[in-house]
C-alpha cells in the first residue's frame, strides 16, 4: 500500500464512502502536473492524501484546501 497526494478542484467531503467513484477523479492531478495555466482554471484546489492498494484508492487520510 502507498500513500499519494492528489490535487483536484473538486471538494468531496464523503470521499471515504465511495473512493473509486469520487467526483475528484474527473479533474485529478499529481502536484507535479500542475502548471500556472492549470492552476488558474479554478478558484480553489484541494490536496487529498489517499491510501492506494496498487491503483485502487482505499481511503482518504487527509484533505486540505491549497
C-alpha positions as a printed Julia matrix, in Angstrom:
66×3 Matrix{Float64}:
   0.0    0.0     0.0
   1.15   3.52   -0.77
   0.02   6.99    0.24
  -0.16   9.55   -2.58
  -1.11  13.21   -2.81
  -3.75  14.05   -5.4
  -4.81  17.58   -6.35
  -8.34  18.35   -7.56
 -10.59  21.42   -7.82
 -13.47  19.23   -6.62
 -14.22  19.09   -2.9
 -15.61  15.74   -1.75
 -16.31  15.55    1.98
 -17.65  12.0     1.63
 -14.71  10.51   -0.28
 -14.35   7.52    2.05
 -17.88   6.3     1.31
 -17.08   5.96   -2.43
 -13.31   6.24   -3.05
 -13.27   4.71   -6.55
 -16.31   6.66   -7.77
 -15.5   10.02   -6.18
 -16.01  13.04   -8.44
 -12.46  14.22   -7.67
 -11.13  11.74  -10.26
 -12.71  13.69  -13.16
 -10.18  16.5   -12.63
  -7.4   14.92  -10.58
  -3.71  15.8   -10.92
  -0.45  14.93   -9.26
   1.19  18.05   -7.82
   4.0   17.97  -10.38
   1.46  18.01  -13.24
   0.07  21.42  -12.28
   1.39  24.47  -14.07
   0.38  28.14  -13.84
  -2.2   27.8   -16.64
  -3.88  24.8   -14.99
  -3.86  26.39  -11.52
  -5.62  29.49  -12.86
  -8.52  27.47  -14.26
 -10.21  27.04  -10.85
 -10.51  29.38   -7.86
  -9.84  26.66   -5.26
  -7.82  23.46   -5.21
  -7.83  20.63   -2.7
  -4.95  18.35   -1.79
  -6.03  14.83   -0.86
  -3.7   12.34    0.77
  -5.04   8.98   -0.33
  -4.02   5.43    0.52
  -3.87   3.16   -2.55
  -3.63  -0.59   -2.94
  -1.96  -0.69   -6.35
  -4.21   1.51   -8.5
  -7.26   1.16   -6.25
  -7.94   4.06   -3.86
  -8.82   2.75   -0.4
  -9.22   5.73    1.91
  -8.64   9.44    2.3
  -6.16  10.17    5.03
  -6.21  13.99    4.84
  -7.7   16.82    2.8
  -6.77  20.48    2.78
  -7.52  23.49    0.62
  -4.5   24.91   -1.16
